[in-house]
Amino acid sequence: MTKHSRHEREGRAAESERMAEVQRAWTASIPPAVAAEFAREVAAAQEREYVKPPDMAPGTRPNPPRPGREPKPPKEEPRSRR
């Protein structure tokens, strides 16, 4: 576990309080119908189940190569001339 200085912990707590204050002010500034719809959408998003990405081999990129950048096919061994 990482230890943080008292100053850093207090700064994080102050930042969290400030963000909560900004959120309350923003919620109060929008119409109640819009705020209710937003709260409903947030609740639906928080209820969604987390889908874990598939296990892949180490170093495997999750996205395919760009067009024209595909890896070259392996070379075939030349036949012996016997």
MARLODREN-283413 format. One line per 8 residues: number of its first residue (from 1); for each residue x, y, z of C-alpha. Coordinates in steps of 0.5 Angstrom, whole numbers, plus 500, padded with zeros to 3 digits. Each point is the difference from the previous one (the first is absolute). Example, Ala and Ser with C-alpha at 12.3 -4.5 7.8 and 13.67 -1.06 7.14 Angstrom:
1> 525/491/516 ~ 502/507/498
***
This chain:
1> 500/500/500 ~ 503/507/498 ~ 500/505/506 ~ 498/507/498 ~ 502/506/504 ~ 495/504/505 ~ 500/506/495 ~ 499/495/494
9> 494/497/504 ~ 497/507/502 ~ 501/502/493 ~ 496/494/497 ~ 495/501/505 ~ 499/507/498 ~ 500/499/493 ~ 494/494/501
17> 496/505/504 ~ 501/506/495 ~ 498/495/494 ~ 494/498/504 ~ 498/507/501 ~ 501/502/493 ~ 495/494/498 ~ 495/502/505
25> 500/507/497 ~ 500/497/493 ~ 494/496/502 ~ 496/506/503 ~ 501/504/494 ~ 497/495/495 ~ 492/499/499 ~ 498/495/505
33> 497/495/494 ~ 507/500/497 ~ 503/499/507 ~ 496/494/501 ~ 501/497/493 ~ 508/501/501 ~ 499/496/507 ~ 496/495/497
41> 505/499/494 ~ 506/500/505 ~ 497/495/505 ~ 499/495/494 ~ 507/501/498 ~ 502/498/507 ~ 496/494/500 ~ 503/497/493
49> 504/494/501 ~ 508/501/499 ~ 502/496/494 ~ 507/497/501 ~ 504/501/494 ~ 502/493/497 ~ 507/497/502 ~ 505/501/495
57> 507/497/500 ~ 505/505/502 ~ 502/506/495 ~ 494/498/496 ~ 497/507/497 ~ 493/500/501 ~ 498/504/494 ~ 502/497/493
65> 506/503/496 ~ 498/506/495 ~ 498/498/493 ~ 507/499/496 ~ 504/499/506 ~ 498/492/501 ~ 506/496/502 ~ 503/496/495
73> 499/493/499 ~ 505/495/502 ~ 505/498/494 ~ 499/493/498 ~ 507/496/500 ~ 502/499/493 ~ 500/493/497 ~ 506/496/500
81> 503/498/493 ~ 501/493/501
***
